[in-house]
Structures are given as C-alpha cells and as structure tokens.
Amino acid sequence: MGQSSMKVTGDREFIASDRWKCEKSPSEAHYWIIQRYQMTCKYCNCCKEVNSDRFGWSKPESK
C-alpha cells in the first residue's frame, strides 16, 4: 500500500490540536468548501483564507 505524503509528526500535531474539530458536523470535523481563495465549513460557517503559496496557486491581481 502507498505511503502518506504527510509527515507523521505533522499528522500527530494536527490531530492533537482542535483545529480540525467542528461541533456542528456529524463527523465532528470541518467540511471545507473552497471558493475564491476562501474556505468555509459547510456546517458551522467558519471561514479561513486559503494560503495560495501552499498549493502553488497564483492569486488574481486586484483591480
């Protein structure tokens, strides 16, 4: 079976944190919908800006 591309220590730190948890989700985790460089949780409407550098995306220039 394939190996995960994420670092094991990074996974442990992320799981130990509560950043992924969503009190309103049936799975107890955020369900992110990404639109226009913003992530919004389907269940609790929490919003975060997408870090375009992480994904190699280029943001459109503002006019």
C-alpha positions as CSV (number, residue, x, y, z in Angstrom):
1,M,0.0,0.0,0.0
2,G,1.2,3.6,-0.7
3,Q,2.8,5.8,1.9
4,S,1.2,9.0,3.0
5,S,2.9,12.2,1.7
6,M,2.3,14.0,5.1
7,K,4.8,13.9,7.8
8,V,3.8,11.6,10.7
9,T,4.8,14.2,13.3
10,G,2.7,16.8,11.4
11,D,-0.3,14.5,11.5
12,R,0.1,13.9,15.2
13,E,0.3,17.6,15.9
14,F,-2.7,18.4,13.8
15,I,-4.9,15.6,15.3
16,A,-3.8,16.7,18.8
17,S,-4.9,20.2,18.1
18,D,-8.6,21.1,17.9
19,R,-8.3,23.0,14.6
20,W,-10.0,20.2,12.6
21,K,-12.9,19.8,15.0
22,C,-16.4,21.2,14.3
23,E,-19.1,20.9,16.9
24,K,-21.9,21.1,14.3
25,S,-20.6,18.4,12.0
26,P,-21.9,14.8,12.2
27,S,-18.4,13.6,11.7
28,E,-17.1,16.1,14.3
29,A,-14.7,17.5,11.6
30,H,-14.9,20.6,9.4
31,Y,-16.1,20.0,5.9
32,W,-14.3,22.7,3.9
33,I,-15.8,24.2,0.7
34,I,-13.1,26.2,-1.1
35,Q,-14.3,29.1,-3.2
36,R,-12.4,32.2,-4.3
37,Y,-9.4,31.7,-2.0
38,Q,-11.6,31.2,1.0
39,M,-12.5,28.0,2.9
40,T,-15.9,27.9,4.5
41,C,-17.1,25.0,6.7
42,K,-20.4,23.5,5.4
43,Y,-21.7,23.0,9.0
44,C,-20.5,25.9,11.2
45,N,-19.7,28.6,8.5
46,C,-16.2,29.1,9.9
47,C,-14.1,30.9,7.3
48,K,-10.4,30.8,6.6
49,E,-8.4,32.3,3.8
50,V,-6.6,29.8,1.5
51,N,-2.9,30.1,1.6
52,S,-2.2,30.1,-2.2
53,D,1.5,29.6,-1.7
54,R,0.9,26.2,-0.1
55,F,-0.9,24.9,-3.1
56,G,1.1,26.7,-5.8
57,W,-1.9,28.8,-6.9
58,S,-1.5,32.3,-8.1
59,K,-4.0,34.8,-6.8
60,P,-5.6,37.1,-9.5
61,E,-4.4,40.7,-9.3
62,S,-6.8,43.1,-7.6
63,K,-8.0,45.9,-9.7
